[in-house]
Amino acid sequence: MEKWMNLMRDEDLTEETKTLISSLPSEKAYLGRNLCKYQGSWYYYNFLQGVLNFQRGFKPQDTDAIVASYPKCGTLWLKALTVALVERSKNPSSDDPTSHPLLSNNPHNLLTSSSPRLFSTHTPFNTLQVALKDSPCKVLYICRDAKDSLVSRWHIVCRSLNKEEDRTILESMFESFCSGVCLFGPFWDHILSYWKASLEKPKQVLFMRYDEIKTDPHGQIKKLAEFLGCPFSKEEERNGSIDKILEMCSLPNLSSLDVNKTGKSINGIEYKNHFRKGIVGDWKNHLTPEMGNKIDMIMKEKLKDSGLEF
């Protein structure tokens, strides 16, 4: 699904989309690109064209699995875990670790077209729901503390621009976050769309938290495997299958692979720039206490009475 958006350019906009954009609320993003608000979420113009194409043209299959997240919330990690689990279910008797697709492909490129098909998206659930209609396909969502997510996005933006840690960009991104006017935002609405969907459709939408995977990796990967319909057997648990998958999909291991040191993802970002610390609470090293408190206050207010807390 990312391909539906990342392959589109502003010159690819249809006349119908241009007319639609002219009727939508619009703002400037922190790097000067135009954003427009469609179905409650903010998109670059070319991304909106991709969203519209996806909503009109995507044909879901019952066995599809969709990895969803707000950018820099553990997307790559969940993709890797999902690929590893699906690959294990396809080839349960394979003993050749060197043939594993994660060793020869970046996780962002491992979304497959063979059954079960794997896709990924950063769009909120209400936008996704238009295309899925009544499909029983699985949706796997991962969320992360807003402050850590913001800092992670700042780092990848600076790296993509070949800049050092530019505080001016961080402050602009912070203001955009707080106003809700940011790509795929508002952040809180994005999270709530999947949280509510997971409560309404627990067999179709799995809501996962980055910090919980960090603190309880075994429990969380077992939950993910069960949700995907490929639970671990007692024998697999005894022979260390869970540990093997967790080690293969760990950020230190993935970032050390040659395939992730060169090349670029479809949006032009170098693979190596997708990997950083992956530490819970790293925001404290970059945001001021005042910035952290403001984000916490906003999130507390926006998530009020939802049953979801950070």
C-alpha positions in Angstrom: 0.0 0.0 0.0 2.9 2.3 0.6 3.7 1.8 -3.1 0.3 3.3 -4.0 1.5 6.6 -2.5 5.3 6.6 -2.8 5.2 5.9 -6.5 2.9 8.9 -7.2 4.3 12.3 -8.1 2.6 15.6 -8.0 2.6 15.6 -11.8 0.6 12.4 -11.7 -2.4 14.1 -10.1 -5.6 13.6 -12.1 -7.8 16.6 -12.9 -10.4 15.1 -10.6 -7.9 15.0 -7.7 -6.8 18.5 -8.4 -10.4 19.6 -8.2 -10.9 17.7 -4.9 -7.7 19.2 -3.4 -8.9 22.7 -4.2 -12.0 22.0 -2.0 -10.0 20.6 0.9 -8.4 22.3 3.9 -4.7 22.9 3.2 -1.6 23.8 5.1 2.2 23.9 4.8 4.2 21.1 6.3 7.3 21.8 8.4 9.6 21.3 5.3 7.4 23.5 3.1 5.4 20.9 1.3 1.7 21.3 0.8 -0.7 19.2 2.9 -4.4 18.7 2.4 -6.9 17.2 4.8 -8.9 14.3 3.5 -11.2 12.1 5.6 -9.7 13.5 8.8 -6.1 13.0 7.9 -3.3 15.1 6.3 -1.6 14.1 3.1 0.9 15.4 0.6 -0.9 15.9 -2.7 0.8 12.9 -4.4 0.0 10.7 -1.3 -3.6 11.7 -1.6 -3.7 10.5 -5.2 -2.2 7.2 -4.0 -4.9 7.0 -1.3 -7.7 7.6 -3.8 -6.2 5.0 -6.2 -5.9 2.5 -3.4 -9.5 3.0 -2.2 -10.8 2.6 -5.7 -8.6 -0.2 -7.0 -7.5 -2.4 -4.1 -9.1 -5.9 -4.1 -8.6 -7.5 -0.7 -8.3 -11.2 -0.3 -9.4 -13.1 2.8 -5.9 -14.2 3.6 -4.3 -10.8 3.3 -2.3 -9.3 6.3 -1.7 -5.6 6.5 0.9 -4.1 8.8 -0.2 -0.6 9.8 1.4 2.2 11.9 2.1 5.9 12.1 5.6 6.5 10.7 8.5 5.6 13.0 6.5 3.6 15.5 8.2 0.3 15.1 7.0 -0.3 11.5 10.1 -2.1 10.3 10.3 -4.3 13.3 6.7 -5.5 13.0 7.2 -6.1 9.3 10.2 -8.2 10.0 8.4 -10.2 12.7 5.4 -10.7 10.5 7.5 -11.9 7.5 9.4 -14.3 9.8 6.2 -15.8 11.1 4.5 -16.1 7.7 7.7 -17.6 6.2 7.8 -20.1 9.1 4.2 -21.2 8.4 5.0 -21.5 4.6 8.1 -23.6 5.2 7.8 -25.2 8.6 10.4 -27.9 7.8 13.1 -25.6 6.3 16.4 -26.0 8.2 18.4 -23.6 6.0 18.7 -20.3 7.8 20.8 -18.8 4.9 17.7 -19.0 2.6 15.5 -16.8 4.8 14.2 -13.7 2.9 15.1 -11.3 5.7 18.8 -12.1 5.0 18.5 -11.0 1.3 15.9 -8.3 1.5 15.1 -5.2 3.5 11.9 -5.7 5.5 10.3 -2.8 3.7 10.6 -4.7 0.4 9.2 -8.0 1.8 5.6 -7.3 1.4 4.5 -10.1 -0.9 2.0 -10.7 -3.6 1.8 -14.5 -3.1 -0.8 -15.9 -0.6 -0.9 -14.9 2.2 -0.2 -11.5 0.7 1.5 -9.0 3.0 1.0 -5.2 2.7 1.8 -2.2 4.8 0.3 1.3 5.3 0.6 4.5 7.3 -2.9 5.6 6.6 -5.5 5.7 9.5 -8.0 2.8 9.8 -11.0 4.8 8.5 -9.2 5.5 5.2 -8.1 1.8 5.0 -11.6 0.6 5.8 -13.0 2.1 2.6 -11.0 -0.3 0.6 -11.3 -3.3 2.9 -15.1 -3.1 3.1 -16.2 -6.3 4.8 -13.0 -8.3 4.1 -11.9 -10.6 7.0 -8.2 -9.9 6.2 -5.9 -9.3 9.2 -4.7 -5.8 10.2 -1.7 -5.6 12.5 -1.2 -2.2 14.1 1.8 -1.0 16.2 1.9 2.2 18.2 4.6 3.9 20.2 4.9 6.7 22.7 4.3 10.0 20.8 7.5 11.6 22.1 9.8 8.7 21.0 8.0 8.6 17.6 8.6 12.3 17.1 12.3 12.1 17.9 12.7 9.0 15.6 11.0 10.9 12.7 13.2 13.9 13.3 16.4 11.7 13.1 15.3 10.1 9.8 14.3 13.5 8.3 17.8 14.9 9.2 19.6 11.9 7.8 17.6 12.1 4.6 18.5 15.7 4.2 22.2 14.9 5.0 22.0 17.2 8.0 23.2 16.9 11.6 20.7 16.9 14.4 19.0 20.2 13.4 17.1 21.6 16.4 15.2 24.0 14.1 13.6 21.1 12.3 12.8 19.3 15.6 11.0 22.4 16.9 9.1 22.8 13.6 8.1 19.1 13.8 7.1 19.5 17.4 4.8 22.4 16.6 3.3 20.5 13.7 2.7 17.5 16.0 1.0 19.6 18.6 -1.3 21.3 16.0 -2.1 17.9 14.4 -1.2 19.3 11.0 1.4 16.7 10.0 1.6 13.9 7.4 -0.9 11.1 8.3 -1.8 13.1 11.4 -3.2 14.0 13.8 -1.2 11.4 15.6 -3.9 10.8 18.3 -6.6 10.3 15.7 -4.4 7.8 13.9 -3.9 5.7 17.0 -7.6 6.0 18.1 -8.8 4.8 14.7 -7.0 1.5 15.1 -7.6 1.2 18.9 -11.4 1.5 18.3 -11.2 -0.9 15.4 -9.4 -3.5 17.6 -12.1 -3.3 20.2 -14.9 -3.6 17.6 -13.2 -6.3 15.5 -10.6 -8.1 17.8 -10.3 -11.0 15.4 -9.5 -8.7 12.5 -7.4 -5.9 14.0 -4.6 -6.5 16.4 -3.4 -3.5 18.4 0.3 -3.8 19.6 2.5 -1.4 21.6 6.2 -1.0 20.9 7.1 -0.8 24.5 5.3 -4.0 25.3 7.2 -5.9 22.5 10.4 -4.5 24.1 9.5 -5.6 27.6 7.7 -8.9 26.8 9.0 -10.1 23.4 8.1 -13.7 23.9 4.5 -13.0 25.0 3.9 -10.5 22.2 5.3 -12.6 19.4 3.2 -15.5 20.6 0.1 -13.3 20.5 1.1 -12.1 17.0 1.5 -15.7 15.7 -1.8 -16.7 17.2 -3.5 -13.7 15.6 -2.0 -14.6 12.2 -3.3 -18.2 12.5 0.2 -19.8 12.9 0.7 -20.3 16.6 3.8 -21.9 18.0 3.6 -25.5 18.9 4.9 -26.8 22.2 7.8 -28.4 20.4 8.7 -25.1 18.7 8.7 -23.4 22.0 11.0 -26.1 23.5 13.5 -26.0 20.6 13.9 -22.2 20.8 12.0 -21.2 17.6 10.7 -18.0 19.3 14.2 -17.0 20.4 15.5 -17.6 16.8 12.9 -15.4 15.3 13.4 -12.6 17.8 17.1 -12.7 17.3 16.8 -12.6 13.5 14.3 -9.7 13.7 16.2 -7.7 16.3 17.3 -4.3 15.2 21.0 -4.9 16.0 20.9 -8.0 13.8 18.9 -6.5 10.9 21.1 -3.3 10.9 24.2 -5.5 10.7 23.1 -7.3 7.5 24.8 -6.2 4.3 21.4 -5.9 2.5 20.4 -3.2 5.0 23.6 -1.2 4.7 23.1 -0.2 1.0 20.2 0.6 -1.3 17.1 2.7 -0.8 13.5 2.0 0.0 10.8 3.0 -2.5 10.4 6.5 -1.0 14.1 7.2 -1.6 15.3 6.8 2.0 18.5 4.8 2.4 17.9 1.5 4.2 20.6 2.3 6.8 18.7 5.4 7.8 15.7 3.3 8.9 17.8 1.9 11.8 18.6 3.7 15.0 18.6 2.9 18.7 15.0 1.7 19.1 15.2 2.6 22.7 12.1 3.4 24.8 12.4 6.8 26.4 15.2 8.2 24.2 13.1 11.3 23.7 14.5 12.6 27.0 17.9 13.1 25.3 16.4 15.4 22.7 13.1 17.1 23.9 13.0 19.5 26.7 10.9 18.6 29.7 8.5 21.3 28.7 8.1 19.8 25.2 7.6 16.4 26.7 5.0 17.7 29.2 3.0 19.4 26.5 2.9 16.3 24.3 1.8 14.3 27.4 -1.0 16.8 28.2 -2.3 16.7 24.6 -2.3 13.0 24.4 -4.0 12.6 27.8 -6.7 15.0 26.6 -7.2 13.5 23.2 -7.3 9.9 24.4 -9.6 10.8 27.3 -12.4 8.2 27.9 -11.0 5.9 25.2 -9.5 3.3 27.5 -6.1 3.8 26.0 -3.3 5.4 28.0 0.4 6.2 27.5 
